[in-house]
Amino acid sequence: MRGFSYGRRGLIAATAAVAIGSVLPARAADDQAVIAPIQRLVDGLLQIMKAGQQTPFQQRFDTLGPIIDQTFDLPHILQASVGLTWANMPQDQKTMLERAFRRYTIASYVNSFDSFDGQRFDISPQTRAVGNGEQVVRTKIIPRSGGGHQLDYVMHQVGGSWRVMDVLADGSISRVAVQRSDFRHLLTRGGPQALAESLRTKSADLSEGAG
């Protein structure tokens, strides 16, 4: 009986090991698929940081722009930031805002990541599920002196690809929520035209008038 019992425990343990072994690579592959767009973004940010301010702003903008397009779900972020009024906007106004918002988003990143002094990006190898099929990729920007600043990217799937739908500063401050508050004020004051003009002005300020 003892021999049978031991053998049974061994069989259960071996079966569990096989099951765990089959799950872990699958989970790692799933995590990597979610993380891949953020890795491309980080690589692009390092590229423009190392190019530095001696490289024309528009050149850095053109380098990072396609990466932002591939990494972020900009239409979703804009709609979430605008809120319920988006549904009732004419298509020409939506197109106007999409163009202004894209330029503002890219200009913000180019302006914020404009120099390199030994910084590095750490990306957590494991994602965190937050419901509705969404995943969070945790990153940290670490200066050469140590410390760091946390940026978490909330990801969802668009046409089979993972895209950013929100960015959480310090792990909790939603960029979409902050933008929604700012956008609501502008839309109430002057409608889509006022919001588009504000985005264009901010883009020009961030790029020092380039483009």
Secondary structure, 3 states (H helix, E strand, C coil): CHHHHHHHHHHHHHHHHHHHHHHHHHHHHHHHHHHHHHHHHHHHHHHHHHHCCCCCHHHHHHHHHHHHHHHECHHHHHHHHHCHHHHHCCHHHHHHHHHHHHHHHHHHHHHHCCCCCCCEEEECCCCEEEECCEEEEEEEEECCCCCCEEEEEEEEEECCEEEEEEEEECCCEEHHHHHHHHHHHHHHHHHHHHHHHHHHHHHHHHCCCCC
